[in-house]
């Protein structure tokens, strides 16, 4: 079998309330470029990714198309789609856009779901994820936890301490066989059970396919607060 067709769904919605700025975090300047630029650049340069569906905040599709996609010359972006009020709704919007363009029919195709707030995915990481998703149908980037983790009760008293060697911090991209992730999300949307925190959890809940954890990078941080923005700027400055 030749290379599988790979579509990236890049989530670029959200208000960035925890950032404490009036500008949505995906457009904040880091080292001279908007945050969203870095994920798009990695996908554009990758031999793995064939096309990109960009999911934006409502009302921002024209802005993103003109000020990001066209301004920086990203050729792989098939379309921009409006996201929803929650992350899972934005993923669903991206999957519906994928289906509308006939990409669900790609035999053995893969979908890479990634948060634009993680600007440090790289080509080697995409290759690792591609290889494992091709074998196992479902995988997610992550790293073993460097910290001891406590499970707590509703009053924040410690209940127990999981074995740290078995605890991973989950990241994105998360990669799935196209037919699998469409079936999983379709099942979730039908049942309207929305207490999910990532795409791997949707697959874990609505299918019997186990999700393989694949090493991402400790650099693959999520920019959520001002402190994260400063760290990201320092890392990009080193590059």
Steps between C-alpha positions, in 0.01 A plus 500: 500500500628845409490807714165562665316823429538726804276795583578730790216666688651804667291650780542876515195610695467612858504837668816457704332629818775361721749704299336819622524681164245639257669318210418127462815309592534333160575844350740622769846586372783263591843571351344710224228259390149423627480188716288316243774544237734246656268199480396590146866532402582153634208348308594693185857366509407144595512216248244320718218757491313530169243764589375710791154597623523808716226543762461855630290695744162600358521808280875469447523280191548790255759666724698178535482426129634844408733589788646157569450253214548740208745735672745220581434294188368179655399284205378190683202666671194354327250715685423690816200386706326664791541329834259466788474616858690194625809325368314180409259703285793654316647156432160384376482802270840408356394138453180609324707722268726201430200283418344768277817501291493125451811434706332234712516280193879497499590134555690473827524878533607663825385813681744703711311714756714777644459806719651815352594600855778237479755661267782248550387190314768405247556278200658215697202495738256485207694206355491309830127557527442399137690175546312403818158602370565293187557197726246557776226724343510743792778680681571816697812701568602528863788469742554306824423720798804646672293577807321287754125514438227490766136404452283712730144506624251783454657686795856469360614238751737241350339163435793311350823535307522323162827333405682783323659257254149439361390866483528699176422864431290507184575741215395550140518408214272202552471280193228261392390297202244723329214251512568430867496859625191580291316203647608586854396865475176410324413269790580768755294764318201265472506425871580861592742379764748784502711443811816438304830683528686380193453306178665186633231485768231505230661198333550327836132551588321435169720230346692195615827620341775574754695824462878466476701768684790636294778724623445861409743738670535683829534810279154437358335735750152646476494880508221584742631770734731801475775287658458241223527779243829614651637144500394447139665827399823396665498158332429649159771759558751219545392349169 
